[in-house]
Amino acid sequence: MEQLDSYCGIYCGSCFIRKSLKENDRKYIPEKWSWITDDIPLECKGCKSDTLFIGCQQCKIRQCASNKKMDFCNLCSDYESCELIKNLDSHAHPHHIVAKNSLKLIQEIGKEKWLENQIIRWKCQNCQHPFSWYETKCEKCGEKLFNSTEEAKSL
């Protein structure tokens, strides 16, 4: 079963790995992730599922929250002082930088409403075609997209 919310606040539904898997096309994998070669399977049903992409399997945040049986990191008593969470802000991947903001939204509006909003957020505003974190323009209509890189800059 797919689970598109993550412990740290990343929305797995807009992951380029999941899009590549769904579309059976590796063109969605950004160049900076060149370590994701053709021999690495693109299986993933989300952070909280049992079917994880190899990169997500190694996530220390996921391991910590799962071991503590927390639904989200911000429910943990160590959240404010957690070095793993603090490191998200300085991370080289903008979709990680956006995660802490998502945790605040989840706390304010709840997981279900947040998930509904994410489905809308990760569709082209012009044509409603879904896109992933790092796509810069809609492959269907050519519209400029508000991707994770742009969102991280705005925070």
Salt bridges, closest charged atoms under 4 A:
GLU2 OE2 - ARG18 NH2 2.05
ASP5 OD2 - LYS48 NZ 2.60
ASP5 OD2 - LYS111 NZ 3.87
ASP38 OD1 - ARG26 NE 3.58
ASP71 OD1 - LYS48 NZ 2.69
ASP78 OD2 - LYS68 NZ 3.12
GLU83 OE2 - LYS86 NZ 3.80
ASP89 OD2 - LYS100 NZ 2.78
GLU116 OE1 - LYS113 NZ 3.90
GLU135 OE2 - LYS19 NZ 2.96
GLU139 OE2 - LYS19 NZ 3.38
GLU139 OE1 - LYS27 NZ 3.56
GLU139 OE2 - HIS129 NE2 2.96
GLU150 OE2 - LYS153 NZ 3.78
GLU151 OE1 - ARG121 NH2 2.78
